[in-house]
């Protein structure tokens, strides 16, 4: 068995190591450091359970965001349609006024002598595409419009209501999904807080997941992230051992590199290469 087979570089690997170690110690009535190992094991389990929940929530948020993207596209389409509705309404007003204001500029509306026409022009001239603003504008128009004087405008205004009101459900769905994301983020924050204890942070510090075990200095947003650096080092050790075996068969003069020194001097957490425990006939590094 290669001596590096049981170097743990992830919390999940460490959990498996501790399970075997604790079982062996209990089976053989070895009490030295047993409580410490059990406490370490419990802290790792607490962290991994929280991490699984956190990642599941992150997946849920991803699903919600996908649904939101579809609704946002529909909302954009509705806003384009709203401009077309506004253009149609203005066209009907020009029909009702025999086109005498067809080319009028906004700054010239103040010169219109007909008071009703002036009020209608000020309200109808500026086009709205956003639902709430459009709704407010249409409500104002209904309050001031003379349906006998502007029959085409009034009929269009009423008929377009159905198309505009349909957007309310869409916007409500968007609001609900956005609120769901906020709720899910709050759940994640509670999970982050649940593992912000010094014993757990010390373990995460060993595995290079956080850069401190002081809760006030830890970046909580990264606490459930995977740090592949240790894994890469372990893989590098494997490769180095393979090359070493090849060199033993076929000796070759080779200068040591900076990387070789880094790997050979690596002190992995809680690993004592000189102390072995026999489990199932195999020597595991304690």
C-alpha positions as a Markdown table, in Angstrom:
| # | Residue | x | y | z |
|---|---|---|---|---|
| 1 | Unk | 0.0 | 0.0 | 0.0 |
| 2 | Unk | 1.3 | 3.4 | -1.0 |
| 3 | Unk | 1.9 | 5.7 | 2.0 |
| 4 | Unk | 0.0 | 8.5 | 0.4 |
| 5 | Unk | -3.2 | 6.5 | -0.2 |
| 6 | Unk | -4.8 | 7.9 | 3.0 |
| 7 | Unk | -3.7 | 11.5 | 2.9 |
| 8 | Unk | -7.0 | 13.4 | 3.2 |
| 9 | Unk | -7.3 | 16.6 | 1.2 |
| 10 | Unk | -11.1 | 17.2 | 1.5 |
| 11 | Unk | -13.5 | 17.3 | 4.4 |
| 12 | Unk | -15.4 | 14.3 | 2.9 |
| 13 | Unk | -12.2 | 12.2 | 2.8 |
| 14 | Unk | -11.4 | 13.3 | 6.3 |
| 15 | Unk | -14.9 | 12.1 | 7.4 |
| 16 | Unk | -14.2 | 8.7 | 5.9 |
| 17 | Unk | -10.8 | 8.5 | 7.6 |
| 18 | Unk | -12.2 | 9.4 | 11.0 |
| 19 | Unk | -15.0 | 6.8 | 10.6 |
| 20 | Unk | -12.5 | 4.0 | 10.1 |
| 21 | Unk | -10.1 | 5.4 | 12.8 |
| 22 | Unk | -12.8 | 5.8 | 15.4 |
| 23 | Unk | -14.2 | 2.3 | 14.7 |
| 24 | Unk | -10.8 | 0.8 | 15.0 |
| 25 | Unk | -10.0 | 2.6 | 18.2 |
| 26 | Unk | -13.3 | 1.6 | 19.8 |
| 27 | Unk | -13.0 | -2.0 | 18.7 |
| 28 | Unk | -9.5 | -2.2 | 20.2 |
| 29 | Unk | -10.3 | -0.2 | 23.4 |
| 30 | Unk | -7.9 | 2.6 | 22.4 |
| 31 | Unk | -9.1 | 5.7 | 24.3 |
| 32 | Unk | -6.2 | 8.0 | 23.8 |
| 33 | Unk | -7.5 | 11.0 | 21.7 |
| 34 | Unk | -10.8 | 9.2 | 21.0 |
| 35 | Unk | -13.0 | 12.0 | 22.3 |
| 36 | Unk | -11.0 | 14.5 | 20.3 |
| 37 | Unk | -11.5 | 12.4 | 17.1 |
| 38 | Unk | -15.2 | 12.1 | 17.8 |
| 39 | Unk | -15.6 | 15.8 | 18.3 |
| 40 | Unk | -13.7 | 16.4 | 15.1 |
| 41 | Unk | -15.8 | 13.9 | 13.3 |
| 42 | Unk | -19.1 | 15.5 | 14.6 |
| 43 | Unk | -17.9 | 19.0 | 13.5 |
| 44 | Unk | -17.1 | 17.7 | 10.0 |
| 45 | Unk | -20.5 | 16.0 | 9.8 |
| 46 | Unk | -22.2 | 19.2 | 10.9 |
| 47 | Unk | -20.3 | 21.1 | 8.2 |
| 48 | Unk | -21.0 | 18.6 | 5.4 |
| 49 | Unk | -24.7 | 18.4 | 6.3 |
| 50 | Unk | -24.9 | 22.2 | 6.1 |
| 51 | Unk | -22.9 | 22.2 | 2.9 |
| 52 | Unk | -25.3 | 19.7 | 1.2 |
| 53 | Unk | -28.3 | 21.9 | 2.2 |
| 54 | Unk | -26.5 | 25.0 | 1.1 |
| 55 | Unk | -25.7 | 23.6 | -2.4 |
| 56 | Unk | -29.2 | 22.2 | -2.8 |
| 57 | Unk | -30.5 | 25.7 | -2.1 |
| 58 | Unk | -28.1 | 27.1 | -4.6 |
| 59 | Unk | -29.5 | 24.7 | -7.2 |
| 60 | Unk | -33.0 | 25.8 | -6.3 |
| 61 | Unk | -32.0 | 29.4 | -6.8 |
| 62 | Unk | -30.6 | 28.5 | -10.2 |
| 63 | Unk | -33.9 | 26.9 | -11.1 |
| 64 | Unk | -35.8 | 30.0 | -10.0 |
| 65 | Unk | -33.5 | 32.2 | -12.0 |
| 66 | Unk | -34.1 | 30.2 | -15.1 |
| 67 | Unk | -37.8 | 30.7 | -14.7 |
| 68 | Unk | -37.3 | 34.4 | -14.0 |
| 69 | Unk | -35.3 | 34.7 | -17.2 |
| 70 | Unk | -38.3 | 33.5 | -19.2 |
| 71 | Unk | -40.6 | 35.9 | -17.4 |
| 72 | Unk | -38.2 | 38.8 | -17.9 |
| 73 | Unk | -38.3 | 38.0 | -21.7 |
| 74 | Unk | -42.1 | 38.1 | -21.7 |
| 75 | Unk | -42.0 | 41.3 | -19.7 |
| 76 | Unk | -39.7 | 42.9 | -22.3 |
| 77 | Unk | -42.1 | 41.7 | -25.1 |
| 78 | Unk | -45.0 | 43.2 | -23.2 |
| 79 | Unk | -43.3 | 46.5 | -23.0 |
| 80 | Unk | -42.7 | 46.6 | -26.7 |
| 81 | Unk | -46.4 | 45.7 | -27.2 |
| 82 | Unk | -47.4 | 48.5 | -24.8 |
| 83 | Unk | -45.6 | 51.1 | -27.0 |
| 84 | Unk | -47.6 | 49.8 | -30.0 |
| 85 | Unk | -50.8 | 50.1 | -27.9 |
| 86 | Unk | -49.9 | 53.7 | -27.1 |
| 87 | Unk | -49.2 | 54.4 | -30.7 |
| 88 | Unk | -52.6 | 53.0 | -31.7 |
| 89 | Unk | -54.3 | 55.1 | -29.1 |
| 90 | Unk | -52.7 | 58.3 | -30.3 |
| 91 | Unk | -53.7 | 57.4 | -33.9 |
| 92 | Unk | -57.3 | 57.1 | -32.8 |
| 93 | Unk | -57.1 | 60.4 | -31.1 |
| 94 | Unk | -55.8 | 62.0 | -34.3 |
| 95 | Unk | -58.8 | 60.4 | -36.1 |
| 96 | Unk | -61.2 | 61.9 | -33.6 |
| 97 | Unk | -59.6 | 65.3 | -34.0 |
| 98 | Unk | -59.4 | 65.1 | -37.8 |
| 99 | Unk | -55.6 | 65.0 | -37.7 |
| 100 | Unk | -55.1 | 68.6 | -36.7 |
| 101 | Unk | -52.6 | 67.7 | -34.0 |
| 102 | Unk | -50.9 | 64.9 | -36.0 |
| 103 | Unk | -47.5 | 66.7 | -36.2 |
| 104 | Unk | -47.7 | 68.8 | -33.1 |
| 105 | Unk | -44.6 | 69.1 | -30.8 |
| 106 | Unk | -45.0 | 68.6 | -27.0 |
| 107 | Unk | -43.8 | 72.2 | -26.3 |
| 108 | Unk | -46.5 | 73.5 | -28.6 |
| 109 | Unk | -49.4 | 71.8 | -26.8 |
| 110 | Unk | -49.7 | 74.9 | -24.5 |
| 111 | Unk | -50.8 | 76.9 | -27.6 |
| 112 | Unk | -53.8 | 74.6 | -28.2 |
| 113 | Unk | -57.0 | 76.7 | -27.6 |
| 114 | Unk | -59.4 | 73.8 | -27.0 |
| 115 | Unk | -59.1 | 73.0 | -23.3 |
| 116 | Unk | -60.3 | 69.4 | -23.7 |
| 117 | Unk | -58.0 | 68.7 | -26.6 |
| 118 | Unk | -55.1 | 70.3 | -24.6 |
| 119 | Unk | -55.7 | 68.1 | -21.6 |
| 120 | Unk | -56.0 | 65.0 | -23.8 |
| 121 | Unk | -52.8 | 65.8 | -25.6 |
| 122 | Unk | -50.8 | 66.4 | -22.4 |
| 123 | Unk | -51.9 | 63.0 | -21.1 |
| 124 | Unk | -51.8 | 61.0 | -24.3 |
| 125 | Unk | -48.7 | 62.5 | -26.0 |
| 126 | Unk | -46.0 | 60.9 | -23.8 |
| 127 | Unk | -45.9 | 57.1 | -24.5 |
| 128 | Unk | -45.5 | 54.7 | -21.6 |
| 129 | Unk | -44.3 | 51.1 | -21.8 |
| 130 | Unk | -43.8 | 50.2 | -18.1 |
| 131 | Unk | -46.9 | 48.5 | -16.7 |
| 132 | Unk | -47.5 | 50.7 | -13.6 |
| 133 | Unk | -46.9 | 54.0 | -15.4 |
| 134 | Unk | -49.1 | 52.8 | -18.3 |
| 135 | Unk | -51.8 | 51.8 | -15.9 |
| 136 | Unk | -51.7 | 55.2 | -14.1 |
| 137 | Unk | -51.8 | 57.1 | -17.5 |
| 138 | Unk | -54.8 | 55.0 | -18.7 |
| 139 | Unk | -56.6 | 55.6 | -15.4 |
| 140 | Unk | -56.1 | 59.4 | -15.8 |
| 141 | Unk | -57.4 | 59.3 | -19.4 |
| 142 | Unk | -60.6 | 57.5 | -18.3 |
| 143 | Unk | -61.2 | 60.3 | -15.8 |
| 144 | Unk | -60.9 | 63.2 | -18.3 |
| 145 | Unk | -62.0 | 61.7 | -21.7 |
| 146 | Unk | -65.2 | 62.8 | -23.3 |
| 147 | Unk | -66.4 | 59.6 | -24.9 |
| 148 | Unk | -68.8 | 61.5 | -27.2 |
| 149 | Unk | -66.2 | 63.8 | -28.4 |
| 150 | Unk | -63.5 | 61.2 | -28.8 |
| 151 | Unk | -65.4 | 57.9 | -29.5 |
| 152 | Unk | -62.6 | 56.1 | -31.3 |
| 153 | Unk | -60.1 | 57.0 | -28.6 |
| 154 | Unk | -62.5 | 55.9 | -25.9 |
| 155 | Unk | -63.4 | 52.6 | -27.6 |
| 156 | Unk | -59.7 | 51.8 | -28.1 |
| 157 | Unk | -58.9 | 52.7 | -24.5 |
| 158 | Unk | -61.5 | 50.3 | -23.2 |
| 159 | Unk | -60.6 | 47.5 | -25.6 |
| 160 | Unk | -56.9 | 47.7 | -24.7 |
| 161 | Unk | -57.6 | 47.3 | -21.0 |
| 162 | Unk | -57.9 | 43.5 | -21.4 |
| 163 | Unk | -54.4 | 43.3 | -23.0 |
| 164 | Unk | -52.8 | 45.5 | -20.3 |
| 165 | Unk | -54.5 | 43.8 | -17.4 |
| 166 | Unk | -53.1 | 40.4 | -18.5 |
| 167 | Unk | -49.6 | 41.7 | -17.6 |
| 168 | Unk | -50.5 | 42.0 | -13.9 |
| 169 | Unk | -50.3 | 38.2 | -13.5 |
| 170 | Unk | -46.9 | 38.2 | -15.2 |
| 171 | Unk | -45.6 | 40.9 | -12.9 |
| 172 | Unk | -47.0 | 39.1 | -9.8 |
| 173 | Unk | -45.2 | 35.9 | -10.8 |
| 174 | Unk | -42.0 | 37.8 | -11.3 |
| 175 | Unk | -42.4 | 39.4 | -7.8 |
| 176 | Unk | -43.1 | 36.0 | -6.2 |
| 177 | Unk | -40.0 | 34.4 | -7.8 |
| 178 | Unk | -37.8 | 37.3 | -6.8 |
| 179 | Unk | -39.1 | 37.1 | -3.3 |
| 180 | Unk | -38.4 | 33.3 | -3.3 |
| 181 | Unk | -34.8 | 34.0 | -4.1 |
| 182 | Unk | -34.6 | 36.4 | -1.2 |
| 183 | Unk | -36.0 | 33.7 | 1.1 |
| 184 | Unk | -33.6 | 31.1 | -0.2 |
| 185 | Unk | -30.7 | 33.5 | 0.3 |
| 186 | Unk | -31.8 | 34.0 | 3.9 |
| 187 | Unk | -31.7 | 30.2 | 4.4 |
| 188 | Unk | -28.2 | 30.1 | 3.1 |
| 189 | Unk | -27.1 | 32.9 | 5.4 |
| 190 | Unk | -28.5 | 30.9 | 8.4 |
| 191 | Unk | -26.5 | 27.8 | 7.2 |
| 192 | Unk | -23.3 | 29.9 | 6.9 |
| 193 | Unk | -23.9 | 31.2 | 10.4 |
| 194 | Unk | -24.4 | 27.7 | 11.7 |
| 195 | Unk | -20.9 | 26.6 | 10.8 |
| 196 | Unk | -19.1 | 29.8 | 11.9 |
| 197 | Unk | -17.7 | 28.2 | 15.0 |
| 198 | Unk | -14.0 | 28.2 | 15.8 |
| 199 | Unk | -13.7 | 24.3 | 15.9 |
| 200 | Unk | -15.3 | 24.0 | 12.4 |
| 201 | Unk | -13.4 | 27.0 | 11.1 |
| 202 | Unk | -10.1 | 25.4 | 12.3 |
| 203 | Unk | -10.9 | 22.3 | 10.3 |
| 204 | Unk | -11.8 | 24.4 | 7.2 |
| 205 | Unk | -8.5 | 26.3 | 7.7 |
| 206 | Unk | -6.6 | 23.0 | 7.6 |
| 207 | Unk | -8.1 | 22.2 | 4.3 |
| 208 | Unk | -7.5 | 25.7 | 2.9 |
| 209 | Unk | -11.2 | 26.5 | 2.5 |
| 210 | Unk | -10.9 | 29.6 | 4.6 |
| 211 | Unk | -7.9 | 31.7 | 5.3 |
| 212 | Unk | -8.6 | 32.2 | 9.0 |
| 213 | Unk | -10.5 | 30.6 | 11.9 |
| 214 | Unk | -11.4 | 34.0 | 13.4 |
| 215 | Unk | -15.1 | 34.3 | 12.6 |
| 216 | Unk | -14.8 | 38.1 | 12.2 |
| 217 | Unk | -12.2 | 37.6 | 9.4 |
| 218 | Unk | -13.8 | 34.8 | 7.4 |
| 219 | Unk | -15.5 | 35.5 | 4.1 |
| 220 | Unk | -18.8 | 33.6 | 4.7 |
| 221 | Unk | -19.6 | 33.6 | 1.0 |
| 222 | Unk | -16.7 | 31.2 | 0.3 |
| 223 | Unk | -17.2 | 28.9 | 3.3 |
| 224 | Unk | -19.0 | 26.2 | 1.3 |
| 225 | Unk | -16.7 | 26.5 | -1.7 |
| 226 | Unk | -14.3 | 23.7 | -2.7 |
| 227 | Unk | -10.6 | 24.6 | -2.7 |
| 228 | Unk | -8.9 | 22.3 | -5.2 |
| 229 | Unk | -5.4 | 23.4 | -4.2 |
| 230 | Unk | -4.8 | 20.5 | -1.8 |
| 231 | Unk | -6.3 | 18.0 | -4.2 |
| 232 | Unk | -3.9 | 19.2 | -6.9 |
| 233 | Unk | -1.0 | 18.9 | -4.4 |
| 234 | Unk | -2.0 | 15.3 | -3.6 |
| 235 | Unk | -2.2 | 14.5 | -7.3 |
| 236 | Unk | 1.2 | 16.0 | -7.7 |
| 237 | Unk | 2.5 | 13.8 | -4.9 |
| 238 | Unk | 1.1 | 10.7 | -6.7 |
| 239 | Unk | 2.8 | 11.7 | -9.9 |
| 240 | Unk | 6.1 | 12.4 | -8.1 |
| 241 | Unk | 6.0 | 9.0 | -6.5 |
| 242 | Unk | 5.4 | 7.3 | -9.9 |
| 243 | Unk | 8.3 | 9.2 | -11.4 |
| 244 | Unk | 10.4 | 8.2 | -8.4 |
| 245 | Unk | 9.7 | 4.5 | -9.0 |
| 246 | Unk | 10.6 | 4.9 | -12.7 |
| 247 | Unk | 13.9 | 6.6 | -11.7 |
| 248 | Unk | 14.7 | 3.7 | -9.4 |
| 249 | Unk | 14.5 | 1.4 | -12.4 |
| 250 | Unk | 16.1 | 3.8 | -14.8 |
| 251 | Unk | 18.3 | 6.2 | -12.7 |
| 252 | Unk | 18.6 | 9.7 | -14.2 |
| 253 | Unk | 20.5 | 12.7 | -13.0 |
| 254 | Unk | 18.0 | 15.4 | -12.4 |
| 255 | Unk | 18.1 | 18.8 | -10.7 |
| 256 | Unk | 15.4 | 19.4 | -8.1 |
| 257 | Unk | 13.0 | 22.1 | -9.0 |
| 258 | Unk | 11.2 | 24.6 | -6.8 |
| 259 | Unk | 7.9 | 22.7 | -7.3 |
| 260 | Unk | 9.6 | 19.5 | -6.1 |
| 261 | Unk | 10.7 | 21.3 | -2.9 |
| 262 | Unk | 7.2 | 22.7 | -2.4 |
| 263 | Unk | 5.6 | 19.3 | -2.6 |
| 264 | Unk | 8.2 | 17.5 | -0.5 |
| 265 | Unk | 8.0 | 20.1 | 2.2 |
| 266 | Unk | 4.2 | 20.1 | 2.2 |
| 267 | Unk | 2.8 | 19.6 | 5.7 |
| 268 | Unk | -0.7 | 18.2 | 5.3 |
| 269 | Unk | -3.1 | 18.7 | 8.3 |
| 270 | Unk | -3.3 | 16.0 | 11.0 |
| 271 | Unk | -1.1 | 13.6 | 9.0 |
| 272 | Unk | 1.8 | 11.9 | 10.8 |
| 273 | Unk | 3.7 | 9.9 | 8.3 |
| 274 | Unk | 5.7 | 8.1 | 11.0 |
| 275 | Unk | 2.7 | 6.8 | 12.9 |
| 276 | Unk | 0.6 | 4.0 | 11.3 |
| 277 | Unk | -2.5 | 2.2 | 12.5 |
| 278 | Unk | -3.3 | -1.3 | 11.2 |
| 279 | Unk | -6.9 | -1.5 | 10.0 |
| 280 | Unk | -8.0 | -4.7 | 8.2 |
| 281 | Unk | -4.4 | -5.8 | 7.7 |
| 282 | Unk | -3.4 | -2.4 | 6.0 |
| 283 | Unk | -1.2 | 0.3 | 7.5 |
| 284 | Unk | -3.0 | 3.6 | 7.5 |
| 285 | Unk | -1.3 | 6.9 | 8.3 |
| 286 | Unk | -2.7 | 8.2 | 11.6 |
